[in-house]
Amino acid sequence: MHEMGITQSIVAIVAEQAAGRKVRRVTLEVGKLAAIMPDAIRFCFDVVAQGSALDGAALDIIEIPGRARCLECGAEIALGEIFGHCACGSHRLERLAGEELNIKSMELEVL
């Protein structure tokens, strides 16, 4: 499960940016095409955060839908998986969204 390693990195980055302050909430953006399971990140988060500035923090995950532009006809289409095809039949797609993994925000405890 590579989500454990990803979650460890997220917690480390947020803890570093918090600079010793208590983190109350973390919001992530995870693309539907990113090969990352949001439920696995949620499962790992509480375990990985124990004993850190993120211990007890809430985790919000915003799932970003997949979108692509057809390189043949220029149409923008929704993608439910990494590979797809346009209504024109072309498989030549430029992915525009859905591969993200971003720490969107963090909420710190007020001193």
N, C-alpha and C positions, 0 to 999 in steps of 0.2 A: 504494500500500500504506500505509494509515493506521497499521498496526502499528509502522512505524518511528518515527513521531511519538509514539505511545503508549509505546514502549520508551524513547525519549529522556526522556520525562517521568518514567517509573518510575526510571530511572537517576539523574536529577537529584534526585528526592525522596529516594531512599535515600542518595545521597551527602551530601546536606544533613543528613539525620538522623544519619549516621555521624560527622559532625563531624571529618573528617580521619582517622578510623580505617579500617583495611582491612576490607572486607566479604568474608566467606567464602561466604555463601549467602543467597539471596533466595527467599522463597516467595510466590507470587501465587495468588489465587483468581480464576478466570475463568469466568463463567457461560456455559453452552452457548448462551444466547439473546443474548449480548452483541455479536454480530457482530464478534467478534475471534477470529482464528485463532491458537491457542496455538503451533502449529508456526512461524508467522511471527514471533511474539514470541521464541521460542527462537532462530530464525535471526538476528534482529536484535540480540539481547542481547549476544553476544560482541563484535560490531563496535562497538556503541554504548558498551559498557563499557570499551573500550581506553583506557588512559591515565588512568582514573578510579580512585576508591577501590574500584570493583567489578571491576576488571580481574582476570580469572581466577576470579571468583566462580561458584559453581554456581547454577543457576536451577531451582527446582521449581515446577511449575504444577499446582494442584488444580482440576480442572474440576467446576463446580457444575451439577448437572442442573436443567433447567427444571421448575417446578411452578406450578400455578395453581389458583384456586378458582372454581368455576362460580357465577355470580351468580344463576342460576335455581334450582338444586337444592342448592347448598352443597357439592357434592362436591369433593374435592381430586384433581387429576389431574396426571400427568406430561406435560410438553410437550417435544417433540423439536425444535420450531421455534417462532418467535415467535408465529405464529397457529395456533390449533387449535380443537378443539371437544370438548365433554363427551359422555359416553355418552348423556346425555339429549337431545342434539342442539343444545344452545345453544352459540353462539359468544361469548357474553358472559362473558368470563373476566377475573379479576383475577390478574395475574402475582404470584407470591409469591417465587420464586427463579429464578435463571438469568441475570440481567442484570448480575451483579456484575463488578467489576474492582477488586480490593483487594490492597494489599500486606499480606499476612498477617503476615509476620515477616522479620527479617533477622538473620543471625548474623555477629557481628563477631569479628575476630582478637583474642585475649587479649594484652594488653600485658605 
